[in-house]
Amino acid sequence: MGGIGGEVRAKTPDEVWMKFDEEVRPDIEERFGLFLEAPLTREAAYQMMWHDPKCDWWVLDYYFSK
C-alpha cells in the first residue's frame, strides 16, 4: 500500500491552507501519483489545523495514499 504524510506550518490558518493547496498537494499528486486521504476539503483542513504554542504557528497534518 504505502503513502505519504506530513505537515504544513505557517503563521496563520490561511497561509497554511495556501501552502498546502498550492504547493504540497499538487507536488505530491503529480510527482507520486497519490490521492489525498485527509483533509479532503478546505473546511476539513481548517477543522484539522492546530496551533503550536511552542513556535506560535498553525499546523495542518495531511496524508496521501494510493
C-alpha positions in Angstrom: 0.0 0.0 0.0 2.0 3.0 1.2 1.5 6.7 1.4 3.0 10.0 2.4 2.1 12.0 5.4 3.4 15.2 6.7 2.6 18.7 8.0 2.4 22.2 6.8 3.3 25.1 9.1 2.6 28.8 8.8 1.8 31.9 10.9 -1.9 31.9 10.0 -4.5 29.3 9.1 -5.0 31.0 5.7 -1.2 30.7 5.0 -1.3 27.1 6.0 -4.1 26.4 3.5 -2.4 28.3 0.7 0.8 26.4 1.2 -1.0 23.1 1.3 -3.3 23.7 -1.6 -0.8 25.5 -4.0 2.5 23.7 -3.2 2.2 20.5 -1.2 -0.9 18.9 -2.8 0.0 19.4 -6.5 3.6 18.3 -5.9 2.6 15.0 -4.2 -0.2 14.2 -6.6 1.9 14.9 -9.7 5.2 13.5 -8.5 4.0 10.3 -6.8 0.5 9.8 -8.2 -1.0 9.6 -4.8 -4.5 10.6 -3.7 -5.4 12.8 -0.8 -6.9 11.0 2.1 -7.1 13.9 4.6 -8.0 16.7 4.7 -10.4 16.3 1.8 -11.9 19.8 1.8 -10.9 23.3 2.8 -13.4 23.2 5.6 -12.0 19.9 6.9 -8.5 21.4 6.7 -9.4 24.3 8.9 -11.1 21.9 11.4 -7.9 19.8 11.5 -5.5 22.7 12.0 -4.0 23.2 15.4 -1.9 25.9 17.0 1.6 25.0 18.2 2.2 27.3 21.2 5.9 26.5 21.2 6.5 28.3 18.0 3.2 30.3 17.7 2.5 28.7 14.3 -0.5 26.9 12.9 -0.1 23.3 11.7 -2.0 21.0 9.3 -1.3 17.3 9.2 -2.0 15.6 5.9 -1.9 12.1 4.4 -1.9 10.8 0.8 -2.2 7.2 -0.3 -2.6 5.1 -3.4 
